[in-house]
Amino acid sequence: MYDAAIVGSGPAGLSAAMNLHLHNKNFIWFGTEGMSAKVVRSEKIANYPGMGLISGDKLNKKFSAHAKEMGLSVTSKMVTNIMAAGESFTLLAENDIYEAGSLILAIGAATGRGITGETELLGRGVSYCATCDGFLYKGKTIAVLCMSKAYEHEAEYLAGMTEKVFLYTPYKDSGIDLGNVTRLGSPIKAVYGKMRVEEIELVSGEHIPVDGLFCLRDSVAPAVLLPGLAMDGPHIMVDRDCATNLPGCFAAGDCTGRPYQIAKAVGEGNVAAHSLLDYLAGN
Amino acid sequence: MYDAAIVGSGPAGLSAAMNLHLHNKNFIWFGTEGMSAKVVRSEKIANYPGMGLISGDKLNKKFSAHAKEMGLSVTSKMVTNIMAAGESFTLLAENDIYEAGSLILAIGAATGRGITGETELLGRGVSYCATCDGFLYKGKTIAVLCMSKAYEHEAEYLAGMTEKVFLYTPYKDSGIDLGNVTRLGSPIKAVYGKMRVEEIELVSGEHIPVDGLFCLRDSVAPAVLLPGLAMDGPHIMVDRDCATNLPGCFAAGDCTGRPYQIAKAVGEGNVAAHSLLDYLAGN
């Protein structure tokens, strides 16, 4: 069992990881090799003290280099579910299970409001993980919401597995061109079904019968990721120590609320790590 | 009148100043030309994300260069008293008076616990400002607590003005060598007097009659600096938005509590600035 798990490799997750490392904790750090897609997408950052005016891509490279210099490495798996079980947390990441005694959520701000019915039908036709659940839909018809080009290989994997895919991407230049993939011109508004997913509804009003819906996003909504987590609107509720309502679970960065700023994120990552160290010392 | 005043030029003050500048606010920023003496004194800093392992001196130079690149400049005066007056704040800095509609305190952690009797006799023989009050002690005997070499020129100014000085410095290599200056071998423990300062007591137990006591420190204790400010022990009490109990007054960095970390300070400076912008927008 790990002392701690950190979910997220943006500025908050990095800041937290650095401090747990300096305190010799045995932890696992989930994220993406590319560190922070959000930082990379920032054209210019003027207010990260000490860096001067810098491009997001260059700052992200500096974050990455700093992590490497420290010997930190990211486990590139998407965490899709966490359970608080007594004194520890069980994390599900692409069919693998991890145990940790404490947790830092640095999962970024939830983008978009989710799809109506998504949470209710999660695990009953709604899935966040192509690798985990794709095989369940052999020969079937599914809808896929692909929020980022980074997940197109997962959408293609699903197309290879299933009979037919209705695909929606919020961006224009999708590289997916397969015979059994139909592009949706309107966003997915809702998903319906009694026992399991039966159909989706588009913003245009069109209804399409499907057997499943895969939502491929950068992050899972916090309350879905970790049931029982107290929220303040779309944000994880934390106190000044970055502690959530669940003992041993801390949160940092955009997921805890505005301002959505790199300086704020590194600050909270630092605070969350120190609070976690206090928590482990007390246990 | 300024939109805002920032007190302190460490990482929290810098981060706040950057954000007010980017939002075109008319503000005054009090601090020292050297930015942060505390950062400079840090031998190595490993956990300021993106900088790698860096010396405190080098990081401070990067902070300074970033401020200069933005066209920010520090007003090198020590703020010794602030009054909350209705919708604005009145700041006293070395005999000059400034008015601001809002305030960010980024004054660092109070070092030491102060001297017994200091707060009670402030303005009645206890002073924090040689330039302001030195002339009152012509031909008299005073005690001077000089906490940093940066203030030795003020101690020398006082020695030139007065008959006799009893000097205590917590560091060893003081450069002060004047005929009327007696070095104290023991720290000052207390200051006593009925209407005004009459004598000091050293930790060694010795009592020395004096007419005044000058405390030359990096910062003034928050509750003395701004009467009415709610404290949490030695720290300024703030909420998640870095708001204090006084409307329009925000605080950031070490003065709000642990962890005493640069990442936390820049994060709170950013948050305090954004909260202040919301406050000004609402007024």
Interface residues (C-beta under 8 A of the other chain):
Chain A: P11 L14 S15 M18 N19 L22 A46 N47 Y48 P49 G50 M51 G52 L53 L59 K62 F63 A65 H66 E69 M70 V238 D239 R240 G257 R258 P259 Q261 A263 K264 A265 V266 G267 E268 G269 N270 V271 H274
Chain B: P11 L14 S15 M18 N19 L22 A46 N47 Y48 P49 G50 M51 G52 L53 L59 K62 F63 A65 H66 E69 M70 V238 D239 R240 G257 R258 P259 Q261 A263 K264 A265 V266 G267 E268 G269 N270 V271 H274
